[in-house]
Amino acid sequence: MQRPLEDGSEFERLKEEVRALERRLACLESQRNITVPEVSPAATPRAASVAEGFAMPDVAAVTGRAVLGIAGAYLLRALAETSVAPRLAVVMAAIAYSGLWLFLAWRERAGRTAPFVYGATAALILAPLLWEATVRFGLLPNLVTAALLVGLPALSGILGVAGWPAVVASSATAIALMVQTGDLLPFVVAVLLIAAVAGFAASPGLRAVAGVAANASVLLLIWITGHPSGDAYRPVASGWVALCCCALPVILAAGPAKRRQIAIPELSFIGVALALTVYGAPPLAAAILLLVACAVCIWLAPNHPALEICALPAGLAGSFLLAPPWVTILIWCAGCVALSRIPRRIPAFHAVALLTGAAVLASQAPLAVVLLGLSAALAWWFSGEFVWPRVLFGSIAVATPGILLSEISGAGLKMLPTLQTLYLCAASLAISFSARRNARQELPWIGYGLLAVAALKLLMVDFRESPPAMLAVALVSFGAALIVVPRLRSAAGADESGKS
């Protein structure tokens, strides 16, 4: 008899719990209707900290101190122009003054604005100072100036100060002093060492800027030492040129922040090349070492962009040391064909650069045009998925017979411009027709490009040199090609849509 009473009491307890839950839900529903004032983003703790870090009073105060610092540098400059104190002592004081601002940047390294502004102030004080002390006053030797330019970004990296101002200012000053002083080697080495210092930075953009400056300095070194006007500069031995070119890929790939493993064969081989080049290797041996180093950088480090990018200056320097144009054209054409088989963007860029350089040198060796055309055709056949290299390879391959016409017939033939125009129009028609049966995307671009070259040639050559009858033939052929080529292209598009 007790069981129903127990069941009834349990039922009543459950009813009370349900009523309690209903009351809680009602309270929650009533609270949802309460309007909560919106909190602006600036009121959140993170936004408040950001706003405090970049607050206008802070930025204005820091900028004002930097302006006062630059004013102090100008006072020291004015003192150097007088005879009150020795100029060398004033220069040393100005260098110490720049170091003081770098120390202030280190002391404020916990902030956001002050470290960058104070570091930029130190760079803006030191770079013009070294320029005037070296070029205008002649107080500092070039080697000392180069060492001080390297010391600014190195000290910034050690102190943990923002490296952008130091790297940009030091690299730009070193490249400018290369040209102004005529002493190439110390400042090229300085730019390479600055790139090595920047390689340990955490910012990929900073490493990229330092790498571009290093490439520019090495290419400028190669161009000046090989150009006839380079006699105005202090001569640099070919071994040192080879040394800088071999060191460039190693320096740009040495930073641990890149987190990419470099294979031991590159470093060991390039180390041997450096040793042989420094200890008096003849130009031919240095050129061979550079070319092999270029090939090693391309084939053994396919996953490291820095080595692949720097392979091109090494290859160009090695070809530069080989004087005969025929040998250089042969090496560049073979390199173009070999690189075109690699299905990656950087080797494709190198292949285009090598073939373009071979096309420029072919004007000095007319019979090399045949080799150039054959290499362009092979590179077009082997090239991978990138369209723009295939357009260039195909255009050079197709244009080669037109260049051979002028070499075989001679410049005195009156109908030569007309024959070249006829060839360009016929080649454009043939390529546009083959685009209907071939899936290569670059063929229409090559066809239209040949028509553009034909139009430019008509304006610049045919109208000036061809007789009226020959000019009429050229105009008729060009007009017919302009009518037929777009129709062939539209027919090819219709065929592709019908197949799909």
C-alpha positions in Angstrom: 0.0 0.0 0.0 3.0 2.3 0.4 4.1 2.0 -3.2 1.4 4.4 -4.7 2.1 7.0 -2.0 5.8 6.9 -2.9 5.0 7.1 -6.6 2.7 10.1 -5.9 5.4 12.0 -3.9 7.9 11.3 -6.6 5.5 12.7 -9.2 5.0 15.9 -7.2 8.7 16.4 -6.8 9.2 16.1 -10.6 6.4 18.6 -11.2 8.2 21.1 -8.9 11.5 20.6 -10.8 9.7 21.2 -14.1 8.2 24.4 -12.7 11.6 25.6 -11.5 13.1 25.0 -15.0 10.3 27.0 -16.6 10.9 29.9 -14.2 14.7 29.8 -15.1 13.9 29.8 -18.9 11.5 32.7 -18.4 14.2 34.6 -16.6 16.7 33.9 -19.5 14.1 34.9 -22.1 13.5 38.2 -20.3 17.3 38.8 -20.1 17.6 38.4 -23.9 15.4 41.5 -24.3 17.8 43.7 -22.3 19.8 45.9 -24.7 23.6 45.6 -24.1 25.5 48.7 -25.1 27.8 48.1 -28.0 31.5 48.2 -27.2 33.5 49.9 -29.8 36.6 48.1 -31.1 38.8 50.7 -29.6 37.5 49.8 -26.1 38.7 46.2 -26.3 42.0 45.5 -24.5 43.9 44.5 -27.7 42.6 47.4 -29.7 43.4 49.7 -26.8 47.0 48.4 -26.6 47.4 48.9 -30.4 45.9 52.4 -30.2 48.3 53.2 -27.3 51.2 51.8 -29.3 50.5 54.0 -32.3 49.0 56.9 -30.4 49.5 60.2 -32.2 51.3 61.9 -29.2 53.8 59.0 -29.1 54.4 59.1 -32.8 54.8 62.9 -32.8 57.2 62.8 -29.8 59.4 60.1 -31.3 59.5 61.8 -34.7 60.4 65.1 -33.0 63.3 63.4 -31.2 64.5 61.9 -34.6 64.3 65.3 -36.2 66.4 66.8 -33.4 68.9 63.9 -33.9 69.3 64.7 -37.6 69.7 68.3 -36.8 72.6 67.3 -34.5 74.1 65.4 -37.4 74.0 68.6 -39.6 75.7 70.5 -36.8 78.5 68.0 -36.9 78.7 68.3 -40.7 78.9 72.1 -40.4 81.7 71.7 -37.8 83.6 69.4 -40.2 83.6 72.1 -42.9 85.3 74.6 -40.5 88.8 74.5 -39.2 87.7 74.5 -35.5 88.3 70.8 -35.0 90.1 68.1 -37.1 87.8 66.6 -39.7 88.7 63.1 -38.8 87.8 63.7 -35.2 84.5 65.1 -36.2 83.8 62.1 -38.4 84.6 59.7 -35.6 82.3 61.7 -33.3 79.5 61.5 -35.9 80.0 57.7 -36.2 79.7 57.5 -32.4 76.6 59.7 -32.6 75.0 57.3 -35.0 75.8 54.5 -32.6 74.1 56.4 -29.9 70.8 56.4 -31.8 71.2 52.7 -32.4 71.6 52.3 -28.7 68.4 54.3 -28.1 66.6 52.0 -30.6 67.8 49.0 -28.6 66.7 50.6 -25.3 63.2 51.2 -26.7 62.9 47.8 -28.4 59.8 46.9 -26.4 57.8 49.6 -28.2 56.4 49.7 -31.6 57.3 53.0 -33.2 60.5 54.2 -31.4 62.8 51.3 -32.4 62.1 51.7 -36.1 62.3 55.5 -36.1 65.5 55.6 -34.0 67.1 52.9 -36.2 66.2 54.8 -39.3 67.7 57.9 -37.7 71.0 56.1 -37.1 71.0 54.9 -40.8 70.2 58.4 -42.1 73.0 59.8 -40.1 75.7 57.2 -40.9 75.1 56.6 -44.7 75.5 60.3 -45.8 78.3 60.7 -43.4 80.3 57.8 -44.9 79.6 59.1 -48.4 81.0 62.6 -47.7 83.9 61.3 -45.6 84.9 59.0 -48.5 84.0 60.9 -51.6 84.2 64.6 -50.6 86.7 64.8 -47.8 88.8 61.6 -48.6 89.2 60.9 -44.9 88.3 57.2 -44.9 89.8 54.5 -47.1 87.3 52.5 -49.2 87.9 49.4 -47.2 87.1 51.1 -43.9 83.9 52.6 -45.4 82.8 49.2 -46.6 83.5 47.7 -43.2 81.4 50.4 -41.5 78.5 49.9 -44.0 78.5 46.2 -43.0 78.8 47.0 -39.3 75.5 49.0 -39.2 73.1 46.1 -40.2 75.3 43.6 -38.3 75.0 45.7 -35.1 71.3 46.1 -35.7 70.9 42.4 -35.9 72.9 41.8 -32.8 70.9 44.3 -30.8 67.6 43.1 -32.2 66.7 46.4 -33.7 64.5 46.6 -36.9 66.9 45.8 -39.8 65.0 47.5 -42.7 66.6 51.0 -42.4 70.1 49.6 -41.9 70.0 47.1 -44.7 68.4 49.4 -47.2 70.6 52.4 -46.4 73.9 50.4 -46.3 73.2 48.5 -49.5 72.2 51.5 -51.5 75.2 53.5 -50.2 77.6 50.7 -51.1 76.3 50.3 -54.6 76.5 54.1 -55.2 80.0 54.2 -53.9 81.0 51.4 -56.3 80.2 53.7 -59.2 81.4 57.0 -57.6 84.8 55.8 -56.3 85.6 53.4 -59.1 86.8 50.8 -56.5 84.4 47.9 -57.1 85.6 45.0 -55.1 85.3 46.3 -51.5 81.8 47.5 -51.9 80.6 44.4 -53.8 82.0 42.3 -50.9 80.2 44.7 -48.5 76.8 44.2 -50.2 77.3 40.4 -50.2 78.1 40.5 -46.4 75.0 42.7 -45.8 73.0 40.1 -47.6 74.6 37.4 -45.4 73.6 39.4 -42.3 70.0 39.9 -43.6 69.8 36.1 -44.3 69.5 35.6 -40.5 66.6 38.0 -40.2 63.1 36.7 -39.6 61.5 38.9 -42.3 61.3 37.3 -45.8 60.9 40.7 -47.3 64.1 42.0 -45.8 66.0 38.9 -47.1 64.5 39.5 -50.5 65.6 43.2 -50.6 69.1 42.2 -49.5 69.2 39.5 -52.1 68.2 41.8 -54.9 70.9 44.3 -53.9 73.5 41.5 -53.8 72.5 40.3 -57.3 72.5 43.9 -58.6 76.0 44.5 -57.2 77.5 41.3 -58.7 75.8 41.9 -62.1 77.2 45.5 -62.1 80.6 44.1 -61.3 80.4 41.8 -64.3 79.1 44.5 -66.6 81.7 47.1 -65.6 84.7 44.7 -65.8 83.6 43.5 -69.3 82.5 46.9 -70.8 85.1 49.0 -72.7 84.3 52.0 -70.4 85.3 49.9 -67.4 88.9 51.1 -67.9 88.0 54.1 -65.8 87.5 51.8 -62.8 90.1 50.1 -60.7 90.8 46.7 -62.4 89.4 43.6 -60.8 91.0 40.2 -61.5 88.8 37.6 -63.1 89.4 35.3 -60.1 87.7 37.8 -57.8 84.8 38.2 -60.2 84.4 34.4 -60.1 84.7 34.4 -56.4 81.9 36.9 -55.9 79.7 35.0 -58.3 80.3 31.7 -56.6 79.7 33.2 -53.2 76.4 34.8 -54.1 74.2 31.6 -54.1 75.9 30.3 -50.9 75.3 33.6 -49.0 71.7 33.9 -50.0 71.0 30.4 -49.0 72.9 30.4 -45.7 70.2 31.9 -43.4 68.8 29.5 -40.9 65.5 31.3 -41.0 64.9 29.9 -44.5 64.5 26.5 -43.0 65.5 24.6 -46.1 68.2 22.0 -46.2 71.0 22.6 -48.6 72.6 19.5 -50.1 76.3 19.0 -49.1 77.5 18.6 -52.8 76.7 22.3 -53.6 78.6 23.6 -50.6 81.6 21.3 -51.1 81.9 21.9 -54.8 81.5 25.6 -54.6 84.1 25.6 -51.8 86.5 23.9 -54.1 85.7 26.4 -56.8 86.3 29.2 -54.4 89.7 27.8 -53.3 90.9 27.2 -56.9 89.7 30.6 -58.0 91.3 32.5 -55.2 94.6 30.8 -55.5 95.3 31.9 -59.1 93.1 29.9 -61.4 93.3 31.1 -65.0 90.3 32.7 -66.6 89.4 29.6 -68.6 89.4 27.4 -65.4 87.5 30.0 -63.5 84.9 30.1 -66.3 84.5 26.3 -66.3 84.2 26.3 -62.5 81.5 29.0 -62.7 79.5 27.1 -65.3 79.7 23.9 -63.4 78.7 25.7 -60.2 75.7 27.1 -62.1 74.7 23.6 -63.3 75.1 22.3 -59.7 72.9 25.0 -58.3 70.2 24.2 -60.8 70.2 20.4 -60.8 71.1 19.5 -57.2 69.0 22.2 -55.4 65.7 22.2 -57.3 63.7 23.0 -54.1 65.8 26.0 -53.1 64.7 29.2 -54.9 67.8 31.2 -53.8 70.2 28.8 -55.4 68.2 28.6 -58.6 67.9 32.3 -58.9 71.6 32.9 -58.3 72.6 30.3 -60.8 71.9 32.8 -63.7 74.6 35.3 -62.6 77.1 32.5 -62.2 76.4 31.2 -65.6 76.6 34.7 -67.2 79.9 35.4 -65.4 81.3 32.0 -66.6 80.3 32.8 -70.2 81.8 36.3 -69.9 85.2 34.8 -69.0 85.0 32.7 -72.2 85.9 35.4 -74.7 84.9 33.9 -78.2 81.3 34.7 -79.0 80.9 31.3 -80.7 81.7 29.5 -77.5 79.4 31.7 -75.4 76.5 31.3 -77.9 77.0 27.5 -77.9 77.0 27.3 -74.1 73.9 29.6 -73.8 71.9 27.7 -76.4 72.8 24.3 -74.8 71.8 25.7 -71.4 68.5 27.0 -72.8 67.6 23.6 -74.2 68.6 21.8 -71.0 66.6 24.2 -68.8 63.5 24.1 -71.0 63.1 20.5 -70.0 62.7 21.3 -66.3 59.0 21.9 -65.5 59.6 24.8 -63.1 59.2 28.5 -63.3 62.7 29.6 -62.4 64.5 27.4 -64.9 62.1 28.6 -67.5 63.0 32.1 -66.7 66.7 31.2 -67.0 66.1 29.5 -70.3 64.5 32.7 -71.7 67.3 34.8 -70.4 70.0 32.6 -72.0 68.3 32.4 -75.3 67.8 36.2 -75.3 71.5 36.7 -74.6 72.4 34.3 -77.4 70.1 36.2 -79.8 71.9 39.5 -78.9 75.4 37.9 -79.4 74.3 36.3 -82.7 74.5 39.7 -84.3 78.3 39.5 -83.8 78.5 36.0 -85.2 76.1 35.7 -88.2 76.5 32.0 -88.8 75.4 31.4 -85.2 71.9 32.3 -86.3 71.4 28.7 -87.5 72.4 27.4 -84.0 70.1 30.0 -82.4 67.1 28.9 -84.5 67.7 25.2 -83.9 68.1 25.8 -80.1 64.9 27.8 -80.0 63.0 25.1 -81.9 64.2 22.4 -79.5 63.4 24.6 -76.4 59.9 25.2 -77.8 59.4 21.4 -78.3 60.7 20.5 -74.9 59.2 23.4 -72.9 56.7 22.6 -70.2 53.4 24.1 -69.0 54.4 27.8 -69.0 53.0 29.6 -72.1 55.2 32.7 -72.2 58.5 30.9 -72.6 57.0 28.9 -75.4 55.9 32.1 -77.1 59.4 33.4 -77.1 61.1 30.2 -78.1 58.6 29.7 -81.0 58.9 33.3 -82.1 62.7 33.2 -82.3 62.6 29.8 -84.1 60.2 31.1 -86.7 62.0 34.4 -87.2 65.4 32.7 -87.8 64.8 32.0 -91.6 63.9 35.7 -92.1 67.2 36.7 -90.5 69.0 34.1 -92.7 67.5 35.7 -95.8 69.4 39.0 -95.1 72.7 37.0 -94.4 72.5 34.9 -97.6 71.2 37.5 -100.1 73.1 40.5 -98.8 71.9 43.9 -97.9 72.1 45.2 -101.5 69.1 43.2 -102.8 66.2 45.5 -103.5 63.5 42.9 -102.9 64.9 41.7 -99.6 62.5 43.7 -97.4 59.6 42.4 -99.4 60.8 38.8 -99.2 61.1 39.1 -95.4 57.5 40.6 -95.2 56.2 37.7 -97.4 57.9 35.2 -95.1 56.5 36.7 -91.9 52.9 36.8 -93.4 53.2 33.2 -94.6 54.6 32.0 -91.3 51.8 33.7 -89.5 49.2 32.0 -91.8 50.9 28.6 -91.3 51.0 28.9 -87.5 47.4 30.1 -87.3 46.3 27.2 -89.4 48.2 24.7 -87.4 46.6 26.1 -84.2 43.3 24.5 -85.4 44.9 21.0 -85.2 47.3 21.5 -82.3 46.4 22.0 -78.6 49.4 24.3 -77.9 48.1 27.6 -76.5 51.0 29.7 -77.6 50.5 29.2 -81.4 47.9 32.0 -81.8 50.1 34.4 -79.8 53.0 33.6 -82.1 50.9 34.1 -85.2 49.6 37.5 -84.0 53.1 38.4 -82.9 54.5 37.8 -86.4 51.9 40.1 -87.8 52.9 42.8 -85.4 56.5 42.4 -86.4 55.5 42.5 -90.1 53.5 45.8 -89.4 56.5 47.4 -87.7 58.8 46.3 -90.4 56.5 47.7 -93.1 56.6 51.1 -91.4 60.3 51.3 -90.6 61.9 49.4 -93.5 59.6 48.7 -96.5 58.2 52.2 -96.9 61.8 53.6 -96.8 63.7 51.1 -98.9 61.4 49.1 -101.2 60.4 50.2 -104.7 56.7 51.0 -105.3 56.0 47.6 -107.0 57.6 45.6 -104.2 55.9 47.7 -101.6 52.5 47.0 -103.2 53.2 43.3 -103.0 54.2 43.5 -99.4 51.0 45.5 -98.5 48.8 43.0 -100.4 50.3 40.1 -98.5 50.1 41.8 -95.2 46.4 42.8 -95.8 45.5 39.3 -96.8 47.1 37.9 -93.7 45.2 40.4 -91.5 42.0 39.1 -93.0 42.7 35.4 -92.9 44.5 35.0 -89.6 41.5 36.1 -87.4 39.2 33.8 -89.4 41.5 30.9 -88.8 41.6 31.7 -85.1 37.8 31.9 -84.9 37.5 28.7 -86.7 39.9 27.1 -84.3 37.7 28.4 -81.4 34.6 26.9 -83.0 36.3 23.6 -83.4 37.3 23.5 -79.8 33.7 24.4 -78.6 32.3 21.7 -80.9 34.6 19.1 -79.4 33.7 20.1 -75.9 
